[in-house]
Amino acid sequence: MTGRCPTCGKTYEIQAITDLPAFPFCSERCRLVDLGRWADGRYVIPGTEAPSTPSSGTGPNPDPDEDE
């Protein structure tokens, strides 16, 4: 199996996924760089922004029998 590291672009060839513990990254360093980018907010998933303040607790009741 051949692949390309999504962080640095290095190509690799392995026999099994277990041969590369940081799969799909070429190394633990590249895996951690990618994680850091998510944590810093450099990667985002498109969508509406969540409210910055918690709701007042008036949302739907998860247990409908509890209303009675």
PDBQT receptor file of N, H, CA, C and O in Angstrom, charges set to zero:
ATOM      1  N   MET A   1       0.845  -1.160   0.000  1.00  0.00    +0.000 N 
ATOM      2  CA  MET A   1       0.000   0.000   0.000  1.00  0.00    +0.000 C 
ATOM      3  C   MET A   1       0.900   1.236   0.000  1.00  0.00    +0.000 C 
ATOM      4  O   MET A   1       1.845   1.328   0.784  1.00  0.00    +0.000 OA
ATOM      5  N   THR A   2       0.598   2.171  -0.879  1.00  0.00    +0.000 N 
ATOM      6  H   THR A   2      -0.169   2.096  -1.515  1.00  0.00    +0.000 HD
ATOM      7  CA  THR A   2       1.349   3.421  -0.909  1.00  0.00    +0.000 C 
ATOM      8  C   THR A   2       0.427   4.553  -0.485  1.00  0.00    +0.000 C 
ATOM      9  O   THR A   2      -0.790   4.480  -0.655  1.00  0.00    +0.000 OA
ATOM     10  N   GLY A   3       1.017   5.585   0.061  1.00  0.00    +0.000 N 
ATOM     11  H   GLY A   3       2.006   5.645   0.198  1.00  0.00    +0.000 HD
ATOM     12  CA  GLY A   3       0.237   6.733   0.499  1.00  0.00    +0.000 C 
ATOM     13  C   GLY A   3       1.098   7.969   0.563  1.00  0.00    +0.000 C 
ATOM     14  O   GLY A   3       2.306   7.934   0.330  1.00  0.00    +0.000 OA
ATOM     15  N   ARG A   4       0.434   9.067   0.888  1.00  0.00    +0.000 N 
ATOM     16  H   ARG A   4      -0.547   9.095   1.077  1.00  0.00    +0.000 HD
ATOM     17  CA  ARG A   4       1.119  10.353   1.012  1.00  0.00    +0.000 C 
ATOM     18  C   ARG A   4       0.664  10.985   2.321  1.00  0.00    +0.000 C 
ATOM     19  O   ARG A   4      -0.534  11.057   2.595  1.00  0.00    +0.000 OA
ATOM     20  N   CYS A   5       1.601  11.436   3.116  1.00  0.00    +0.000 N 
ATOM     21  H   CYS A   5       2.574  11.378   2.893  1.00  0.00    +0.000 HD
ATOM     22  CA  CYS A   5       1.306  12.060   4.396  1.00  0.00    +0.000 C 
ATOM     23  C   CYS A   5       0.520  13.354   4.165  1.00  0.00    +0.000 C 
ATOM     24  O   CYS A   5       0.963  14.205   3.394  1.00  0.00    +0.000 OA
ATOM     25  N   PRO A   6      -0.637  13.521   4.815  1.00  0.00    +0.000 N 
ATOM     26  CA  PRO A   6      -1.419  14.735   4.608  1.00  0.00    +0.000 C 
ATOM     27  C   PRO A   6      -0.778  15.988   5.200  1.00  0.00    +0.000 C 
ATOM     28  O   PRO A   6      -1.193  17.096   4.861  1.00  0.00    +0.000 OA
ATOM     29  N   THR A   7       0.208  15.849   6.060  1.00  0.00    +0.000 N 
ATOM     30  H   THR A   7       0.546  14.948   6.334  1.00  0.00    +0.000 HD
ATOM     31  CA  THR A   7       0.855  17.003   6.676  1.00  0.00    +0.000 C 
ATOM     32  C   THR A   7       2.064  17.477   5.874  1.00  0.00    +0.000 C 
ATOM     33  O   THR A   7       2.144  18.652   5.515  1.00  0.00    +0.000 OA
ATOM     34  N   CYS A   8       2.999  16.581   5.591  1.00  0.00    +0.000 N 
ATOM     35  H   CYS A   8       2.934  15.627   5.883  1.00  0.00    +0.000 HD
ATOM     36  CA  CYS A   8       4.237  16.998   4.923  1.00  0.00    +0.000 C 
ATOM     37  C   CYS A   8       4.298  16.601   3.453  1.00  0.00    +0.000 C 
ATOM     38  O   CYS A   8       5.133  17.118   2.711  1.00  0.00    +0.000 OA
ATOM     39  N   GLY A   9       3.439  15.703   3.027  1.00  0.00    +0.000 N 
ATOM     40  H   GLY A   9       2.760  15.284   3.630  1.00  0.00    +0.000 HD
ATOM     41  CA  GLY A   9       3.416  15.292   1.622  1.00  0.00    +0.000 C 
ATOM     42  C   GLY A   9       4.375  14.164   1.285  1.00  0.00    +0.000 C 
ATOM     43  O   GLY A   9       4.432  13.735   0.133  1.00  0.00    +0.000 OA
ATOM     44  N   LYS A  10       5.127  13.675   2.257  1.00  0.00    +0.000 N 
ATOM     45  H   LYS A  10       5.081  14.023   3.193  1.00  0.00    +0.000 HD
ATOM     46  CA  LYS A  10       6.069  12.578   2.020  1.00  0.00    +0.000 C 
ATOM     47  C   LYS A  10       5.296  11.322   1.615  1.00  0.00    +0.000 C 
ATOM     48  O   LYS A  10       4.253  11.008   2.188  1.00  0.00    +0.000 OA
ATOM     49  N   THR A  11       5.826  10.611   0.616  1.00  0.00    +0.000 N 
ATOM     50  H   THR A  11       6.674  10.867   0.150  1.00  0.00    +0.000 HD
ATOM     51  CA  THR A  11       5.187   9.360   0.205  1.00  0.00    +0.000 C 
ATOM     52  C   THR A  11       5.792   8.214   1.011  1.00  0.00    +0.000 C 
ATOM     53  O   THR A  11       6.955   8.254   1.410  1.00  0.00    +0.000 OA
ATOM     54  N   TYR A  12       4.971   7.197   1.235  1.00  0.00    +0.000 N 
ATOM     55  H   TYR A  12       4.026   7.165   0.911  1.00  0.00    +0.000 HD
ATOM     56  CA  TYR A  12       5.437   6.019   1.949  1.00  0.00    +0.000 C 
ATOM     57  C   TYR A  12       4.810   4.784   1.327  1.00  0.00    +0.000 C 
ATOM     58  O   TYR A  12       3.774   4.853   0.667  1.00  0.00    +0.000 OA
ATOM     59  N   GLU A  13       5.460   3.659   1.553  1.00  0.00    +0.000 N 
ATOM     60  H   GLU A  13       6.302   3.603   2.090  1.00  0.00    +0.000 HD
ATOM     61  CA  GLU A  13       4.962   2.375   1.081  1.00  0.00    +0.000 C 
ATOM     62  C   GLU A  13       5.025   1.413   2.260  1.00  0.00    +0.000 C 
ATOM     63  O   GLU A  13       6.075   1.234   2.877  1.00  0.00    +0.000 OA
ATOM     64  N   ILE A  14       3.889   0.799   2.561  1.00  0.00    +0.000 N 
ATOM     65  H   ILE A  14       3.036   0.944   2.060  1.00  0.00    +0.000 HD
ATOM     66  CA  ILE A  14       3.806  -0.131   3.682  1.00  0.00    +0.000 C 
ATOM     67  C   ILE A  14       3.086  -1.395   3.241  1.00  0.00    +0.000 C 
ATOM     68  O   ILE A  14       2.341  -1.386   2.261  1.00  0.00    +0.000 OA
ATOM     69  N   GLN A  15       3.309  -2.471   3.962  1.00  0.00    +0.000 N 
ATOM     70  H   GLN A  15       3.914  -2.478   4.758  1.00  0.00    +0.000 HD
ATOM     71  CA  GLN A  15       2.630  -3.742   3.676  1.00  0.00    +0.000 C 
ATOM     72  C   GLN A  15       1.255  -3.783   4.341  1.00  0.00    +0.000 C 
ATOM     73  O   GLN A  15       0.300  -4.305   3.766  1.00  0.00    +0.000 OA
ATOM     74  N   ALA A  16       1.156  -3.226   5.566  1.00  0.00    +0.000 N 
ATOM     75  H   ALA A  16       1.932  -2.802   6.032  1.00  0.00    +0.000 HD
ATOM     76  CA  ALA A  16      -0.097  -3.217   6.322  1.00  0.00    +0.000 C 
ATOM     77  C   ALA A  16      -0.169  -1.926   7.128  1.00  0.00    +0.000 C 
ATOM     78  O   ALA A  16       0.857  -1.322   7.440  1.00  0.00    +0.000 OA
ATOM     79  N   ILE A  17      -1.373  -1.511   7.459  1.00  0.00    +0.000 N 
ATOM     80  H   ILE A  17      -2.207  -2.001   7.205  1.00  0.00    +0.000 HD
ATOM     81  CA  ILE A  17      -1.558  -0.287   8.234  1.00  0.00    +0.000 C 
ATOM     82  C   ILE A  17      -0.829  -0.365   9.567  1.00  0.00    +0.000 C 
ATOM     83  O   ILE A  17      -0.352   0.649  10.077  1.00  0.00    +0.000 OA
ATOM     84  N   THR A  18      -0.743  -1.550  10.128  1.00  0.00    +0.000 N 
ATOM     85  H   THR A  18      -1.130  -2.374   9.714  1.00  0.00    +0.000 HD
ATOM     86  CA  THR A  18      -0.050  -1.713  11.413  1.00  0.00    +0.000 C 
ATOM     87  C   THR A  18       1.446  -1.421  11.308  1.00  0.00    +0.000 C 
ATOM     88  O   THR A  18       2.106  -1.218  12.328  1.00  0.00    +0.000 OA
ATOM     89  N   ASP A  19       1.995  -1.398  10.079  1.00  0.00    +0.000 N 
ATOM     90  H   ASP A  19       1.459  -1.563   9.250  1.00  0.00    +0.000 HD
ATOM     91  CA  ASP A  19       3.413  -1.067   9.886  1.00  0.00    +0.000 C 
ATOM     92  C   ASP A  19       3.686   0.429  10.100  1.00  0.00    +0.000 C 
ATOM     93  O   ASP A  19       4.837   0.832  10.266  1.00  0.00    +0.000 OA
ATOM     94  N   LEU A  20       2.646   1.237  10.096  1.00  0.00    +0.000 N 
ATOM     95  H   LEU A  20       1.710   0.910   9.962  1.00  0.00    +0.000 HD
ATOM     96  CA  LEU A  20       2.800   2.682  10.256  1.00  0.00    +0.000 C 
ATOM     97  C   LEU A  20       1.863   3.131  11.380  1.00  0.00    +0.000 C 
ATOM     98  O   LEU A  20       0.705   3.460  11.122  1.00  0.00    +0.000 OA
ATOM     99  N   PRO A  21       2.354   3.147  12.627  1.00  0.00    +0.000 N 
ATOM    100  CA  PRO A  21       1.492   3.436  13.776  1.00  0.00    +0.000 C 
ATOM    101  C   PRO A  21       0.773   4.784  13.707  1.00  0.00    +0.000 C 
ATOM    102  O   PRO A  21      -0.294   4.930  14.304  1.00  0.00    +0.000 OA
ATOM    103  N   ALA A  22       1.318   5.762  13.005  1.00  0.00    +0.000 N 
ATOM    104  H   ALA A  22       2.185   5.643  12.520  1.00  0.00    +0.000 HD
ATOM    105  CA  ALA A  22       0.701   7.083  12.916  1.00  0.00    +0.000 C 
ATOM    106  C   ALA A  22      -0.178   7.227  11.667  1.00  0.00    +0.000 C 
ATOM    107  O   ALA A  22      -0.549   8.343  11.306  1.00  0.00    +0.000 OA
ATOM    108  N   PHE A  23      -0.511   6.126  11.010  1.00  0.00    +0.000 N 
ATOM    109  H   PHE A  23      -0.209   5.219  11.303  1.00  0.00    +0.000 HD
ATOM    110  CA  PHE A  23      -1.296   6.150   9.775  1.00  0.00    +0.000 C 
ATOM    111  C   PHE A  23      -2.504   7.061   9.923  1.00  0.00    +0.000 C 
ATOM    112  O   PHE A  23      -3.188   6.985  10.944  1.00  0.00    +0.000 OA
ATOM    113  N   PRO A  24      -2.796   7.915   8.958  1.00  0.00    +0.000 N 
ATOM    114  CA  PRO A  24      -2.248   8.046   7.622  1.00  0.00    +0.000 C 
ATOM    115  C   PRO A  24      -1.054   8.981   7.533  1.00  0.00    +0.000 C 
ATOM    116  O   PRO A  24      -0.620   9.330   6.435  1.00  0.00    +0.000 OA
ATOM    117  N   PHE A  25      -0.521   9.388   8.675  1.00  0.00    +0.000 N 
ATOM    118  H   PHE A  25      -0.873   9.104   9.566  1.00  0.00    +0.000 HD
ATOM    119  CA  PHE A  25       0.633  10.278   8.695  1.00  0.00    +0.000 C 
ATOM    120  C   PHE A  25       1.912   9.456   8.638  1.00  0.00    +0.000 C 
ATOM    121  O   PHE A  25       1.930   8.291   9.037  1.00  0.00    +0.000 OA
ATOM    122  N   CYS A  26       2.988  10.072   8.137  1.00  0.00    +0.000 N 
ATOM    123  H   CYS A  26       2.974  11.018   7.813  1.00  0.00    +0.000 HD
ATOM    124  CA  CYS A  26       4.253   9.345   8.002  1.00  0.00    +0.000 C 
ATOM    125  C   CYS A  26       4.965   9.179   9.339  1.00  0.00    +0.000 C 
ATOM    126  O   CYS A  26       5.805   8.292   9.488  1.00  0.00    +0.000 OA
ATOM    127  N   SER A  27       4.633  10.032  10.321  1.00  0.00    +0.000 N 
ATOM    128  H   SER A  27       3.950  10.753  10.200  1.00  0.00    +0.000 HD
ATOM    129  CA  SER A  27       5.307   9.966  11.620  1.00  0.00    +0.000 C 
ATOM    130  C   SER A  27       4.403  10.518  12.707  1.00  0.00    +0.000 C 
ATOM    131  O   SER A  27       3.380  11.146  12.433  1.00  0.00    +0.000 OA
ATOM    132  N   GLU A  28       4.800  10.270  13.937  1.00  0.00    +0.000 N 
ATOM    133  H   GLU A  28       5.631   9.760  14.159  1.00  0.00    +0.000 HD
ATOM    134  CA  GLU A  28       4.074  10.817  15.093  1.00  0.00    +0.000 C 
ATOM    135  C   GLU A  28       4.145  12.338  15.076  1.00  0.00    +0.000 C 
ATOM    136  O   GLU A  28       3.186  13.008  15.459  1.00  0.00    +0.000 OA
ATOM    137  N   ARG A  29       5.269  12.885  14.636  1.00  0.00    +0.000 N 
ATOM    138  H   ARG A  29       6.048  12.340  14.325  1.00  0.00    +0.000 HD
ATOM    139  CA  ARG A  29       5.415  14.340  14.565  1.00  0.00    +0.000 C 
ATOM    140  C   ARG A  29       4.365  14.941  13.642  1.00  0.00    +0.000 C 
ATOM    141  O   ARG A  29       3.714  15.920  14.006  1.00  0.00    +0.000 OA
ATOM    142  N   CYS A  30       4.190  14.367  12.450  1.00  0.00    +0.000 N 
ATOM    143  H   CYS A  30       4.719  13.571  12.155  1.00  0.00    +0.000 HD
ATOM    144  CA  CYS A  30       3.196  14.900  11.511  1.00  0.00    +0.000 C 
ATOM    145  C   CYS A  30       1.784  14.753  12.072  1.00  0.00    +0.000 C 
ATOM    146  O   CYS A  30       0.934  15.616  11.850  1.00  0.00    +0.000 OA
ATOM    147  N   ARG A  31       1.532  13.675  12.792  1.00  0.00    +0.000 N 
ATOM    148  H   ARG A  31       2.222  12.974  12.972  1.00  0.00    +0.000 HD
ATOM    149  CA  ARG A  31       0.215  13.476  13.412  1.00  0.00    +0.000 C 
ATOM    150  C   ARG A  31      -0.054  14.576  14.435  1.00  0.00    +0.000 C 
ATOM    151  O   ARG A  31      -1.157  15.119  14.495  1.00  0.00    +0.000 OA
ATOM    152  N   LEU A  32       0.963  14.904  15.243  1.00  0.00    +0.000 N 
ATOM    153  H   LEU A  32       1.859  14.463  15.194  1.00  0.00    +0.000 HD
ATOM    154  CA  LEU A  32       0.803  15.938  16.257  1.00  0.00    +0.000 C 
ATOM    155  C   LEU A  32       0.703  17.340  15.651  1.00  0.00    +0.000 C 
ATOM    156  O   LEU A  32      -0.019  18.188  16.175  1.00  0.00    +0.000 OA
ATOM    157  N   VAL A  33       1.417  17.589  14.557  1.00  0.00    +0.000 N 
ATOM    158  H   VAL A  33       2.003  16.900  14.131  1.00  0.00    +0.000 HD
ATOM    159  CA  VAL A  33       1.293  18.869  13.861  1.00  0.00    +0.000 C 
ATOM    160  C   VAL A  33      -0.144  19.048  13.384  1.00  0.00    +0.000 C 
ATOM    161  O   VAL A  33      -0.718  20.126  13.538  1.00  0.00    +0.000 OA
ATOM    162  N   ASP A  34      -0.727  18.002  12.807  1.00  0.00    +0.000 N 
ATOM    163  H   ASP A  34      -0.260  17.126  12.682  1.00  0.00    +0.000 HD
ATOM    164  CA  ASP A  34      -2.106  18.064  12.331  1.00  0.00    +0.000 C 
ATOM    165  C   ASP A  34      -3.066  18.312  13.501  1.00  0.00    +0.000 C 
ATOM    166  O   ASP A  34      -3.969  19.142  13.389  1.00  0.00    +0.000 OA
ATOM    167  N   LEU A  35      -2.883  17.611  14.607  1.00  0.00    +0.000 N 
ATOM    168  H   LEU A  35      -2.150  16.938  14.698  1.00  0.00    +0.000 HD
ATOM    169  CA  LEU A  35      -3.728  17.803  15.783  1.00  0.00    +0.000 C 
ATOM    170  C   LEU A  35      -3.628  19.237  16.289  1.00  0.00    +0.000 C 
ATOM    171  O   LEU A  35      -4.636  19.842  16.652  1.00  0.00    +0.000 OA
ATOM    172  N   GLY A  36      -2.419  19.778  16.312  1.00  0.00    +0.000 N 
ATOM    173  H   GLY A  36      -1.600  19.286  16.016  1.00  0.00    +0.000 HD
ATOM    174  CA  GLY A  36      -2.222  21.162  16.736  1.00  0.00    +0.000 C 
ATOM    175  C   GLY A  36      -2.932  22.156  15.837  1.00  0.00    +0.000 C 
ATOM    176  O   GLY A  36      -3.451  23.164  16.318  1.00  0.00    +0.000 OA
ATOM    177  N   ARG A  37      -2.964  21.891  14.555  1.00  0.00    +0.000 N 
ATOM    178  H   ARG A  37      -2.543  21.072  14.165  1.00  0.00    +0.000 HD
ATOM    179  CA  ARG A  37      -3.672  22.776  13.628  1.00  0.00    +0.000 C 
ATOM    180  C   ARG A  37      -5.169  22.774  13.908  1.00  0.00    +0.000 C 
ATOM    181  O   ARG A  37      -5.813  23.821  13.840  1.00  0.00    +0.000 OA
ATOM    182  N   TRP A  38      -5.728  21.608  14.223  1.00  0.00    +0.000 N 
ATOM    183  H   TRP A  38      -5.205  20.757  14.278  1.00  0.00    +0.000 HD
ATOM    184  CA  TRP A  38      -7.147  21.546  14.603  1.00  0.00    +0.000 C 
ATOM    185  C   TRP A  38      -7.363  22.330  15.891  1.00  0.00    +0.000 C 
ATOM    186  O   TRP A  38      -8.316  23.102  15.991  1.00  0.00    +0.000 OA
ATOM    187  N   ALA A  39      -6.485  22.141  16.882  1.00  0.00    +0.000 N 
ATOM    188  H   ALA A  39      -5.710  21.514  16.800  1.00  0.00    +0.000 HD
ATOM    189  CA  ALA A  39      -6.636  22.809  18.175  1.00  0.00    +0.000 C 
ATOM    190  C   ALA A  39      -6.509  24.328  18.046  1.00  0.00    +0.000 C 
ATOM    191  O   ALA A  39      -7.188  25.067  18.759  1.00  0.00    +0.000 OA
ATOM    192  N   ASP A  40      -5.649  24.798  17.147  1.00  0.00    +0.000 N 
ATOM    193  H   ASP A  40      -5.097  24.198  16.568  1.00  0.00    +0.000 HD
ATOM    194  CA  ASP A  40      -5.466  26.236  16.942  1.00  0.00    +0.000 C 
ATOM    195  C   ASP A  40      -6.598  26.864  16.145  1.00  0.00    +0.000 C 
ATOM    196  O   ASP A  40      -6.696  28.089  16.062  1.00  0.00    +0.000 OA
ATOM    197  N   GLY A  41      -7.452  26.035  15.558  1.00  0.00    +0.000 N 
ATOM    198  H   GLY A  41      -7.372  25.040  15.626  1.00  0.00    +0.000 HD
ATOM    199  CA  GLY A  41      -8.566  26.548  14.766  1.00  0.00    +0.000 C 
ATOM    200  C   GLY A  41      -8.203  26.831  13.323  1.00  0.00    +0.000 C 
ATOM    201  O   GLY A  41      -8.964  27.491  12.615  1.00  0.00    +0.000 OA
ATOM    202  N   ARG A  42      -7.048  26.344  12.869  1.00  0.00    +0.000 N 
ATOM    203  H   ARG A  42      -6.430  25.809  13.444  1.00  0.00    +0.000 HD
ATOM    204  CA  ARG A  42      -6.663  26.557  11.468  1.00  0.00    +0.000 C 
ATOM    205  C   ARG A  42      -7.497  25.708  10.522  1.00  0.00    +0.000 C 
ATOM    206  O   ARG A  42      -7.713  26.085   9.371  1.00  0.00    +0.000 OA
ATOM    207  N   TYR A  43      -7.962  24.571  11.001  1.00  0.00    +0.000 N 
ATOM    208  H   TYR A  43      -7.787  24.265  11.936  1.00  0.00    +0.000 HD
ATOM    209  CA  TYR A  43      -8.869  23.736  10.221  1.00  0.00    +0.000 C 
ATOM    210  C   TYR A  43     -10.261  23.953  10.798  1.00  0.00    +0.000 C 
ATOM    211  O   TYR A  43     -10.435  23.936  12.016  1.00  0.00    +0.000 OA
ATOM    212  N   VAL A  44     -11.239  24.153   9.949  1.00  0.00    +0.000 N 
ATOM    213  H   VAL A  44     -11.098  24.167   8.960  1.00  0.00    +0.000 HD
ATOM    214  CA  VAL A  44     -12.613  24.305  10.416  1.00  0.00    +0.000 C 
ATOM    215  C   VAL A  44     -13.536  23.510   9.514  1.00  0.00    +0.000 C 
ATOM    216  O   VAL A  44     -13.259  23.305   8.332  1.00  0.00    +0.000 OA
ATOM    217  N   ILE A  45     -14.626  23.073  10.092  1.00  0.00    +0.000 N 
ATOM    218  H   ILE A  45     -14.851  23.240  11.052  1.00  0.00    +0.000 HD
ATOM    219  CA  ILE A  45     -15.664  22.402   9.322  1.00  0.00    +0.000 C 
ATOM    220  C   ILE A  45     -16.726  23.449   9.045  1.00  0.00    +0.000 C 
ATOM    221  O   ILE A  45     -17.231  24.060   9.987  1.00  0.00    +0.000 OA
ATOM    222  N   PRO A  46     -17.088  23.683   7.771  1.00  0.00    +0.000 N 
ATOM    223  CA  PRO A  46     -18.069  24.720   7.448  1.00  0.00    +0.000 C 
ATOM    224  C   PRO A  46     -19.416  24.450   8.116  1.00  0.00    +0.000 C 
ATOM    225  O   PRO A  46     -19.843  23.306   8.262  1.00  0.00    +0.000 OA
ATOM    226  N   GLY A  47     -20.054  25.519   8.508  1.00  0.00    +0.000 N 
ATOM    227  H   GLY A  47     -19.706  26.449   8.389  1.00  0.00    +0.000 HD
ATOM    228  CA  GLY A  47     -21.370  25.426   9.123  1.00  0.00    +0.000 C 
ATOM    229  C   GLY A  47     -21.671  26.706   9.875  1.00  0.00    +0.000 C 
ATOM    230  O   GLY A  47     -20.861  27.632   9.908  1.00  0.00    +0.000 OA
ATOM    231  N   THR A  48     -22.844  26.745  10.477  1.00  0.00    +0.000 N 
ATOM    232  H   THR A  48     -23.502  25.993  10.451  1.00  0.00    +0.000 HD
ATOM    233  CA  THR A  48     -23.202  27.933  11.249  1.00  0.00    +0.000 C 
ATOM    234  C   THR A  48     -22.452  27.916  12.568  1.00  0.00    +0.000 C 
ATOM    235  O   THR A  48     -22.208  26.859  13.149  1.00  0.00    +0.000 OA
ATOM    236  N   GLU A  49     -22.096  29.092  13.025  1.00  0.00    +0.000 N 
ATOM    237  H   GLU A  49     -22.294  29.951  12.553  1.00  0.00    +0.000 HD
ATOM    238  CA  GLU A  49     -21.342  29.203  14.272  1.00  0.00    +0.000 C 
ATOM    239  C   GLU A  49     -22.267  28.957  15.460  1.00  0.00    +0.000 C 
ATOM    240  O   GLU A  49     -23.401  29.434  15.489  1.00  0.00    +0.000 OA
ATOM    241  N   ALA A  50     -21.774  28.220  16.420  1.00  0.00    +0.000 N 
ATOM    242  H   ALA A  50     -20.852  27.833  16.396  1.00  0.00    +0.000 HD
ATOM    243  CA  ALA A  50     -22.546  27.928  17.624  1.00  0.00    +0.000 C 
ATOM    244  C   ALA A  50     -22.640  29.177  18.484  1.00  0.00    +0.000 C 
ATOM    245  O   ALA A  50     -21.740  30.015  18.454  1.00  0.00    +0.000 OA
ATOM    246  N   PRO A  51     -23.725  29.316  19.258  1.00  0.00    +0.000 N 
ATOM    247  CA  PRO A  51     -23.828  30.485  20.142  1.00  0.00    +0.000 C 
ATOM    248  C   PRO A  51     -22.708  30.482  21.172  1.00  0.00    +0.000 C 
ATOM    249  O   PRO A  51     -22.281  29.420  21.625  1.00  0.00    +0.000 OA
ATOM    250  N   SER A  52     -22.234  31.661  21.541  1.00  0.00    +0.000 N 
ATOM    251  H   SER A  52     -22.582  32.523  21.174  1.00  0.00    +0.000 HD
ATOM    252  CA  SER A  52     -21.103  31.752  22.457  1.00  0.00    +0.000 C 
ATOM    253  C   SER A  52     -21.526  31.647  23.913  1.00  0.00    +0.000 C 
ATOM    254  O   SER A  52     -20.679  31.400  24.772  1.00  0.00    +0.000 OA
ATOM    255  N   THR A  53     -22.818  31.827  24.225  1.00  0.00    +0.000 N 
ATOM    256  H   THR A  53     -23.506  32.028  23.528  1.00  0.00    +0.000 HD
ATOM    257  CA  THR A  53     -23.287  31.698  25.600  1.00  0.00    +0.000 C 
ATOM    258  C   THR A  53     -24.189  30.479  25.715  1.00  0.00    +0.000 C 
ATOM    259  O   THR A  53     -24.918  30.156  24.777  1.00  0.00    +0.000 OA
ATOM    260  N   PRO A  54     -24.146  29.798  26.856  1.00  0.00    +0.000 N 
ATOM    261  CA  PRO A  54     -25.005  28.623  27.021  1.00  0.00    +0.000 C 
ATOM    262  C   PRO A  54     -26.475  29.029  27.035  1.00  0.00    +0.000 C 
ATOM    263  O   PRO A  54     -26.821  30.141  27.434  1.00  0.00    +0.000 OA
ATOM    264  N   SER A  55     -27.329  28.116  26.595  1.00  0.00    +0.000 N 
ATOM    265  H   SER A  55     -27.048  27.213  26.270  1.00  0.00    +0.000 HD
ATOM    266  CA  SER A  55     -28.759  28.402  26.574  1.00  0.00    +0.000 C 
ATOM    267  C   SER A  55     -29.305  28.468  27.994  1.00  0.00    +0.000 C 
ATOM    268  O   SER A  55     -28.635  28.045  28.936  1.00  0.00    +0.000 OA
ATOM    269  N   SER A  56     -30.498  28.986  28.153  1.00  0.00    +0.000 N 
ATOM    270  H   SER A  56     -31.042  29.330  27.387  1.00  0.00    +0.000 HD
ATOM    271  CA  SER A  56     -31.089  29.158  29.480  1.00  0.00    +0.000 C 
ATOM    272  C   SER A  56     -31.712  27.876  30.010  1.00  0.00    +0.000 C 
ATOM    273  O   SER A  56     -32.352  27.891  31.061  1.00  0.00    +0.000 OA
ATOM    274  N   GLY A  57     -31.534  26.764  29.295  1.00  0.00    +0.000 N 
ATOM    275  H   GLY A  57     -31.014  26.753  28.441  1.00  0.00    +0.000 HD
ATOM    276  CA  GLY A  57     -32.084  25.502  29.756  1.00  0.00    +0.000 C 
ATOM    277  C   GLY A  57     -33.527  25.301  29.359  1.00  0.00    +0.000 C 
ATOM    278  O   GLY A  57     -34.204  24.434  29.911  1.00  0.00    +0.000 OA
ATOM    279  N   THR A  58     -34.014  26.087  28.408  1.00  0.00    +0.000 N 
ATOM    280  H   THR A  58     -33.464  26.791  27.959  1.00  0.00    +0.000 HD
ATOM    281  CA  THR A  58     -35.402  25.947  27.984  1.00  0.00    +0.000 C 
ATOM    282  C   THR A  58     -35.526  25.103  26.725  1.00  0.00    +0.000 C 
ATOM    283  O   THR A  58     -36.528  25.187  26.016  1.00  0.00    +0.000 OA
ATOM    284  N   GLY A  59     -34.524  24.301  26.448  1.00  0.00    +0.000 N 
ATOM    285  H   GLY A  59     -33.710  24.233  27.024  1.00  0.00    +0.000 HD
ATOM    286  CA  GLY A  59     -34.540  23.450  25.255  1.00  0.00    +0.000 C 
ATOM    287  C   GLY A  59     -35.496  22.284  25.422  1.00  0.00    +0.000 C 
ATOM    288  O   GLY A  59     -36.176  22.179  26.443  1.00  0.00    +0.000 OA
ATOM    289  N   PRO A  60     -35.555  21.414  24.437  1.00  0.00    +0.000 N 
ATOM    290  CA  PRO A  60     -36.455  20.264  24.494  1.00  0.00    +0.000 C 
ATOM    291  C   PRO A  60     -36.100  19.334  25.638  1.00  0.00    +0.000 C 
ATOM    292  O   PRO A  60     -34.932  19.183  25.995  1.00  0.00    +0.000 OA
ATOM    293  N   ASN A  61     -37.112  18.719  26.203  1.00  0.00    +0.000 N 
ATOM    294  H   ASN A  61     -38.062  18.841  25.913  1.00  0.00    +0.000 HD
ATOM    295  CA  ASN A  61     -36.948  17.797  27.307  1.00  0.00    +0.000 C 
ATOM    296  C   ASN A  61     -36.590  16.422  26.746  1.00  0.00    +0.000 C 
ATOM    297  O   ASN A  61     -37.358  15.883  25.948  1.00  0.00    +0.000 OA
ATOM    298  N   PRO A  62     -35.454  15.834  27.130  1.00  0.00    +0.000 N 
ATOM    299  CA  PRO A  62     -35.068  14.544  26.547  1.00  0.00    +0.000 C 
ATOM    300  C   PRO A  62     -35.957  13.392  27.003  1.00  0.00    +0.000 C 
ATOM    301  O   PRO A  62     -35.998  12.354  26.342  1.00  0.00    +0.000 OA
ATOM    302  N   ASP A  63     -36.676  13.552  28.126  1.00  0.00    +0.000 N 
ATOM    303  H   ASP A  63     -36.643  14.395  28.662  1.00  0.00    +0.000 HD
ATOM    304  CA  ASP A  63     -37.566  12.498  28.627  1.00  0.00    +0.000 C 
ATOM    305  C   ASP A  63     -39.004  13.019  28.594  1.00  0.00    +0.000 C 
ATOM    306  O   ASP A  63     -39.401  13.778  29.478  1.00  0.00    +0.000 OA
ATOM    307  N   PRO A  64     -39.797  12.618  27.578  1.00  0.00    +0.000 N 
ATOM    308  CA  PRO A  64     -41.153  13.169  27.435  1.00  0.00    +0.000 C 
ATOM    309  C   PRO A  64     -42.063  12.820  28.600  1.00  0.00    +0.000 C 
ATOM    310  O   PRO A  64     -43.025  13.553  28.829  1.00  0.00    +0.000 OA
ATOM    311  N   ASP A  65     -41.827  11.749  29.353  1.00  0.00    +0.000 N 
ATOM    312  H   ASP A  65     -41.046  11.153  29.167  1.00  0.00    +0.000 HD
ATOM    313  CA  ASP A  65     -42.673  11.380  30.477  1.00  0.00    +0.000 C 
ATOM    314  C   ASP A  65     -42.424  12.265  31.699  1.00  0.00    +0.000 C 
ATOM    315  O   ASP A  65     -43.225  12.270  32.634  1.00  0.00    +0.000 OA
ATOM    316  N   GLU A  66     -41.343  12.998  31.696  1.00  0.00    +0.000 N 
ATOM    317  H   GLU A  66     -40.692  12.995  30.936  1.00  0.00    +0.000 HD
ATOM    318  CA  GLU A  66     -40.973  13.833  32.824  1.00  0.00    +0.000 C 
ATOM    319  C   GLU A  66     -41.835  15.087  32.916  1.00  0.00    +0.000 C 
ATOM    320  O   GLU A  66     -41.873  15.716  33.973  1.00  0.00    +0.000 OA
ATOM    321  N   ASP A  67     -42.537  15.475  31.832  1.00  0.00    +0.000 N 
ATOM    322  H   ASP A  67     -42.506  14.964  30.973  1.00  0.00    +0.000 HD
ATOM    323  CA  ASP A  67     -43.370  16.679  31.804  1.00  0.00    +0.000 C 
ATOM    324  C   ASP A  67     -44.578  16.563  32.714  1.00  0.00    +0.000 C 
ATOM    325  O   ASP A  67     -45.081  17.581  33.190  1.00  0.00    +0.000 OA
ATOM    326  N   GLU A  68     -45.047  15.389  32.963  1.00  0.00    +0.000 N 
ATOM    327  H   GLU A  68     -44.639  14.562  32.576  1.00  0.00    +0.000 HD
ATOM    328  CA  GLU A  68     -46.310  15.179  33.671  1.00  0.00    +0.000 C 
ATOM    329  C   GLU A  68     -46.269  15.501  35.127  1.00  0.00    +0.000 C 
ATOM    330  O   GLU A  68     -47.277  15.361  35.819  1.00  0.00    +0.000 OA
TER     331      GLU A  68
